Amino acid sequence: MTLQQLNYVVKISETKSMNKAAKKLYVTQSALSSTIKALEDELGAQIFIRTNRGMVLTADGEKLLSYARQIVRLSDMISEDFSSERSKKRFSVSTQHYSFAVAAFVKLASELSLSSYELSVSETKTADIIENVRGLRSDLGIMYIDEFNRAPMMKTLKENELEFVPVVDCPVYVFISKDHPLAGKERISFEELSEYPCLAFDQGENNAFYFSEEVFSTKKYQQIIKTCDRATMIELMIGLNGYTLGSGILVNDVSDTRFVAVPFDSDDVMTIGYIHRRDLPLSDLAVRYLELLRAECEKKGASVTVLEKFSDLM
């Protein structure tokens, strides 16, 4: 087994096409196919299946891909560290829809020479955050855990060789338009919200309650509207007097000023933190990003936590 073979496996899995992968790798399709066949013969297992949706990994292929990504990534890191002409350093964050996570990323980017770094940030579905960090497409994932989702989420993270580290504990807030009939209240209860539509971020096929970005996802709502992005959710808040439940940590530089966060009438707490690969150390960029993330939370009055990791559930 060679590094080249593993790199080929990663590229085919990304493109889902032998032809596209061959072009990206600058090899002929026949050479690529024969290399993968040789690897399959060596391992005694089929790696890909050709379908009408392209090249799909088998169960053995998925297992191999997990190792291949780690090895290829580590090889890239070694090359970057010892190359006489250093290539761009990469850093990526996947996050639930948190303006403070984006604000911290903006501050990190402003500290760096962008000609020397390749940076990316993605607000996305919870399952995608887990997969991105597991597959080394993201260095960190920003998400929350609470009493409702903690046990199943920790089990999922453990199965994916990921670790959750708390950053901030915060009470639950109701996000509503600044012109909403309830916007002037000191606290808002579930009963007061019953006549308004609940807004939630769509989790796609992974609709289990513990993947939800909103707390109290197991509650039955009379009206619920799902969307995929923060901008659309804000428009729904304004146009329909909709609401969603979240951390209440707002960043004026990033957040839309047309909505407000009002304390929810509950003692429940959200623990927002980051996930990372348990078997890999944090990079210097990841450490700096987390410093900026904590600073954003502290600046907005959130109580940054130094809680122990949830080791009892890992």
N, C-alpha and C positions, 0 to 999 in steps of 0.2 A: 504494500500500500504506500502511495506517495502523496506528498503535499499537492502535487498537480492534480491527481485524481480527486482528492477532497475538494479542491477549488472548483473542479468541474461539477461536482455534485451540488455545491452551493449555488453556482451560477445557473444550472438547469432548474433548480428549485425556485429561484427568483424569477426566471423568465417563463417557466412552464413550457419551454419550447427548445428542442434540440437545435433547430435552425437559428433562433435568436441567440441562444447561448454560444453557439459556435462563432457567430459574428462578433460577439462581445469578447470572446477569448482569442479571436484571430486564428482559429483552426478550422479545418474542414469538418463538415457534419459527420462524414464517415469516420474521421479520426476520433472525434468526440464519442461517437457511438461505440467504437471498438474499445476505447479506453474505459468507458463505463462497463462494457461487457466483461472486460478483463477483471475489473474490480469486483463485479458480481460473482464471477467464477472463483475469485480468490476468497471471498467471504462466504460463498455458498448460499447467497441470498439475493433475491430480486430487489432492486432499489427503486426503480420507476415502472409505472404502468402507463402505456400510451392510451389516452381516452380522447373523446371529442372535446374535452375541456383542456387538452394539452397533456403534458407530462405530469403525472400525479405520483407522489411518493407512496410507497407501500408502508406498512407498519415498521418493517425493518429499515426502510429508507428514512423514515422520520427519526428513528433512533440514531442512525448514522449521521443524519444532518445535524443533530444536536452536537455531536462530537466534532463534526467537520467544521462547523461555524467557529467553535472555540479554537480549534487548531489553526484555522486560516486567520482568525483575528489575532491570535497570539503571534503568528508568523509576521503579520503586518506590523504589529507593535515592535517586534524585534528589528524589522527592517527600518522602521521609522527612527528607532533609537540609535542604530548603528550606521545608518546611511550617511554618506558625506554630504549629500544634498537632501536635507530633510524634507519629506513630503508634508502636506498639511496635516495637522493634528485634528482629530475628529472628536466631536462631542454632541450627543443627542439626548433629548429629554422627551418622554411621552407622558402626558398628564391628563387627568380628568379636567373638566372645564373650570379652571381656577385662574382668575386674573393675576393673583399674586405670584403664581408659578411662572406666568409669562413675563411679569414685571422683573422678576429675578433673572430670567434668561436675558432680557433686554439689557440689564445692567452688566451681566457677564460679558455679553457681546461687545458692549461699549468699552470694556476694559482691554479688549484684545485687538490685535492687528488682524483684520478679517482676511488679509491676503495670506496669512499663515495658518488659518484655521478653517475647518469645514464644520459648520454648526447647523443643527436642526432642532426644532421644537414642534411637537404635534399634540393638539388637543384631540383626544380620540376616545373610543369605547374602552371600557375597563378590560375586556378580554384581549383587546389589541395591545394595551399597555403591558399586560403580563407577557404576551407572546413576543412583543418587541424587545423587552428586557431579557427574557429567556433566550431569544435567538440572537442577542448581542447587536440588534439594530438600534437599541437605545441603551445608554449607560445607566439611566435612572428612570423610574416611573413614579409619578406623584399621584397618590390616591388616598382615600380615607378608609378607616375601619371603625365600626362602633359595636355596641352590644348585640345588635341584630345580625350582623354579617361576619363577626369576628371568627367564629369557629369554622364555618365552611370556607371563608376566604383564606385563613391560615393553612387549612388543609390543601387548598388549591396551590398556594404559594410553595408549600413544602414539596408537593408533587413536581413542581416546575423548578426546584432547586433555587428558589428565591427567598429573600429575607425582607421582612418589613421592619423599618426603623421609625419610631414616632418622632415627629418634629413639633407638633403643636396640638394641644387640646383646645377645643372651642365649643361653645354652646351652639344650639341650632337657631338659625334665623329664617325669617320668611322674606323672600325676595319678591317685591311687587313694584309696580309703577309708582312714581312719586305722586301721581294724581289718583291713585287707587283710593276708594272710600275708607280703607283701613290704614292708610299710610300714616295718619297722625297718631295712632295708638301706641302706647308704651309697650304692650305685649299683645300677641294675637294667638287665639286658640283655634283648635281644629273646627269647633262649632262655628266660629265666625267665618271660616274659610269655605264652609260646605257649599255655598251658592256660587263659588267661583271655580273655574277650571284649574286643575293641577297640571303643571307642566313638568315634563321629564325628558332627559336625554335618552334617545333610542339606543338600545344596546344590541340591536340586530338579532341574530339567531341566538345569542347568549342572553336570554331574557330571565335567567334565574335571579331571584330577588337579591342575592349577595353581589351581583355584578352592577346593580343600580348605583347611580351617582347620588341619588337622593335618599335621605333617611326616611324611615317608616315606609319602605317600599312594599311591605306585606299588607299595608292597610288597603281596604277597599274604598276607592274614590268614585264618587258619582260621575265626575267628568275628569278625563285625563287626556292630554294632548302630548304627543311625543315629537321631538325634533332632534336634529343632529348637530346643530351648532349654536353657539352662544348668541350670535346676532339675531337669529330667528327667534330664539326664546325671548329675548328682550322685546321684540316687536309683538309677540303674542301677549306678553305682560301688559304692554301699552294698549294694544288694540282690543283685547278681550278681558282685561282685568284679571289675567291669569297670575298664578303664583308658583314658586318652587321653594324647596327647603334646602338650605345649605349652610356654609360655615359663617357667612356674614363678614368675611375679610375682604374688603373692597379696596381697590387701588385706583385712585382718580385718574392716573396717567393712562390706564389701560381700560378701566371699566366705563361703560356708558353711564352718564350722569342722570339719565332719565328714570332710573329706578333706585330704590332704597332697600335697605335690609332692616327689618324690624324684629326684635327678639321674639322667638316662638315660646308659647306658654308651656314649657317642658323643662325638665331637669336633665334631659339626655345630652350626651356629649359626643362630638365627632373627634376622632384622633386622626389628624392628617399627617402623613409621613411619606417616606420614599421606599421603593423596593429596588433591590439590586441583586446581582448574581452572588450567591453565597460563596462560590469558589474563586471569585476574582476580587482583587483589592480595588478600592475606589481610586480613580485617577485624580491628579491634582485639579483638573477642571471640574470634576464632580464635587470634590471637597469645597472648592471656591463657590460653585453654584449653590450648594447647600448652606454655606455661610450667608449668601445673599438672600436665599429663601427665608431663612430664619429672621434675618433683618427686616424683610418685608412684613412678615407676620408680627414681629414686635412693634414695628412702626405703626401698625394699624390697631394696636392695643391687644392683640392676641397674646395669650400666655404660652410662651414657648416652653415645651416640656423637655425634661431630661429623663423621662421614664426609661426604665429598663426595656430591652427588647422583649417581645412576647415569646420568650424562650420556652415557656411551659406549654405552648401550643405548637411549637415548631417541631 
